[in-house]
Amino acid sequence: METISLSINDLLLSFKGSINSLIPWLEKIKMPYDKLSSYDDWDEISSTLFRTIVLNSIINSTDDIDDNIIFSEYGIIYENYRDYSFLFIDNKSDDYFQVFNEFVCEHTEFNKILVSNIDKIDYTLRETIIIECNDVSVSLFLNMRDQYRIVNRINIIL
């Protein structure tokens, strides 16, 4: 069996590419996909793709990752992230994590990220902001029954 090593960043960029590739098709059928005018169908499409491309890859990796982990959901902002595993932007802050919530479309491309800034001690929400997604690096904060670790790469059996 062949194994491939992927960064968490690679998974998120693949997801971003998949939703960007849908834009011309969604425009053709007049389905809204931007944050201001989107509706439940787009939320379902984007969250399903995120679960399939990103989360299932993490869960099904060869690394020691428990199937029962609770991940924060795509596009959902929580008041407290204590019980969740989540993707975060490597922002080099000692005080807070920038939790990835969702990509935001500007004009005709998903090129920004909605993040939740959360406290590194009690995991409570400080604020949500939109950041540029140029040159960001993303990692996984893995919460396995209150044992935490940071994951940058996973191994997947092909």
VEXKOLDO-888952 format. One line per field, with one value per residue (C-alpha): x, y, z; residue number from 1. Coordinates in nm, 2 decimals. Layout:
N
u = c(X, ...) .
v = c(Y, ...) .
w = c(Z, ...) .
num = c(NUM, ...) .
END
This chain:
158
u = c(0.00, 0.12, 0.10, 0.09, 0.18, -0.03, -0.02, -0.34, -0.28, -0.28, -0.62, -0.76, -0.62, -0.78, -1.11, -1.07, -1.00, -1.30, -1.54, -1.38, -1.42, -1.80, -1.85, -1.90, -2.15, -2.34, -2.36, -2.50, -2.80, -2.81, -2.74, -2.60, -2.28, -2.15, -2.20, -2.45, -2.69, -2.62, -2.88, -2.91, -2.82, -2.48, -2.42, -2.50, -2.27, -1.98, -2.00, -2.03, -1.72, -1.53, -1.63, -1.54, -1.21, -1.07, -1.23, -1.27, -0.91, -0.80, -1.02, -0.92, -0.55, -0.31, -0.22, -0.35, -0.67, -0.99, -1.30, -1.51, -1.34, -1.58, -1.47, -1.60, -1.83, -1.77, -1.93, -2.03, -1.91, -1.91, -1.89, -1.65, -1.43, -1.31, -1.48, -1.38, -1.09, -1.04, -0.83, -0.64, -0.43, -0.07, -0.07, 0.23, 0.02, 0.08, -0.26, -0.52, -0.59, -0.74, -0.99, -1.08, -1.45, -1.51, -1.38, -1.54, -1.61, -1.50, -1.62, -1.60, -1.34, -1.32, -1.00, -1.07, -1.12, -1.36, -1.18, -1.27, -1.01, -1.03, -0.84, -0.57, -0.65, -1.02, -1.10, -1.37, -1.46, -1.30, -1.41, -1.46, -1.27, -1.21, -0.85, -0.67, -0.59, -0.26, 0.03, -0.15, -0.05, -0.31, -0.27, -0.51, -0.57, -0.66, -0.87, -0.88, -1.07, -0.90, -0.56, -0.44, -0.19, -0.11, -0.11, 0.06, 0.07, -0.12, -0.05, -0.32, -0.31, -0.40) .
v = c(0.00, 0.35, 0.63, 1.00, 1.27, 1.59, 1.91, 2.04, 2.34, 2.12, 1.98, 2.33, 2.46, 2.16, 2.25, 2.61, 2.51, 2.29, 2.57, 2.82, 2.58, 2.57, 2.94, 2.94, 2.66, 2.82, 3.15, 2.96, 2.85, 3.17, 3.00, 3.25, 3.16, 3.47, 3.53, 3.81, 3.64, 3.27, 3.04, 2.69, 2.50, 2.67, 2.61, 2.24, 2.22, 2.39, 2.21, 1.87, 1.94, 2.06, 1.75, 1.52, 1.68, 1.81, 1.64, 1.29, 1.29, 1.38, 1.12, 0.84, 0.92, 0.66, 0.89, 0.82, 1.02, 0.90, 0.86, 1.03, 1.36, 1.66, 1.91, 2.26, 2.28, 2.48, 2.82, 2.79, 3.03, 2.90, 3.10, 2.85, 2.60, 2.40, 2.08, 2.10, 2.02, 2.29, 2.43, 2.75, 3.00, 3.00, 3.36, 3.34, 3.49, 3.37, 3.49, 3.36, 3.12, 3.23, 2.95, 2.89, 2.93, 2.96, 3.11, 3.43, 3.53, 3.86, 3.94, 3.59, 3.41, 3.27, 3.47, 3.57, 3.38, 3.44, 3.36, 3.35, 3.48, 3.27, 3.28, 3.02, 2.96, 2.92, 2.89, 3.16, 3.37, 3.72, 3.84, 3.73, 3.90, 3.85, 3.81, 3.77, 3.41, 3.49, 3.29, 3.17, 2.85, 2.63, 2.36, 2.14, 2.18, 1.83, 1.78, 1.41, 1.38, 1.69, 1.59, 1.85, 1.84, 2.04, 1.85, 2.00, 1.68, 1.36, 1.03, 0.88, 0.53, 0.53) .
w = c(0.00, -0.09, 0.17, 0.10, 0.34, 0.32, 0.52, 0.67, 0.46, 0.14, 0.24, 0.30, -0.03, -0.21, -0.06, -0.15, -0.51, -0.52, -0.41, -0.65, -0.94, -0.87, -0.91, -1.29, -1.26, -0.98, -1.17, -1.47, -1.26, -1.06, -0.73, -0.48, -0.31, -0.14, 0.23, 0.20, -0.04, 0.00, 0.13, 0.27, -0.05, -0.07, 0.30, 0.25, -0.06, 0.10, 0.44, 0.26, 0.05, 0.36, 0.56, 0.27, 0.15, 0.48, 0.78, 0.64, 0.52, 0.88, 1.04, 0.79, 0.81, 0.94, 1.23, 1.58, 1.54, 1.72, 1.51, 1.79, 1.77, 1.75, 1.49, 1.47, 1.17, 0.85, 0.87, 1.24, 1.50, 1.86, 2.18, 2.32, 2.14, 2.44, 2.33, 1.96, 1.74, 1.48, 1.20, 1.29, 1.11, 1.23, 1.35, 1.60, 1.88, 2.24, 2.34, 2.09, 1.81, 1.48, 1.42, 1.05, 1.01, 0.63, 0.31, 0.21, -0.15, -0.28, -0.63, -0.80, -0.59, -0.23, -0.14, 0.22, 0.55, 0.83, 1.15, 1.52, 1.75, 2.06, 2.39, 2.42, 2.79, 2.81, 2.43, 2.44, 2.15, 2.14, 1.80, 1.44, 1.16, 0.79, 0.68, 0.35, 0.27, 0.08, 0.23, 0.54, 0.70, 0.86, 1.13, 1.32, 1.69, 1.79, 2.10, 2.20, 2.53, 2.67, 2.55, 2.30, 2.02, 1.71, 1.38, 1.07, 0.85, 0.81, 0.63, 0.41, 0.26, -0.11) .
num = c(1, 2, 3, 4, 5, 6, 7, 8, 9, 10, 11, 12, 13, 14, 15, 16, 17, 18, 19, 20, 21, 22, 23, 24, 25, 26, 27, 28, 29, 30, 31, 32, 33, 34, 35, 36, 37, 38, 39, 40, 41, 42, 43, 44, 45, 46, 47, 48, 49, 50, 51, 52, 53, 54, 55, 56, 57, 58, 59, 60, 61, 62, 63, 64, 65, 66, 67, 68, 69, 70, 71, 72, 73, 74, 75, 76, 77, 78, 79, 80, 81, 82, 83, 84, 85, 86, 87, 88, 89, 90, 91, 92, 93, 94, 95, 96, 97, 98, 99, 100, 101, 102, 103, 104, 105, 106, 107, 108, 109, 110, 111, 112, 113, 114, 115, 116, 117, 118, 119, 120, 121, 122, 123, 124, 125, 126, 127, 128, 129, 130, 131, 132, 133, 134, 135, 136, 137, 138, 139, 140, 141, 142, 143, 144, 145, 146, 147, 148, 149, 150, 151, 152, 153, 154, 155, 156, 157, 158) .
END
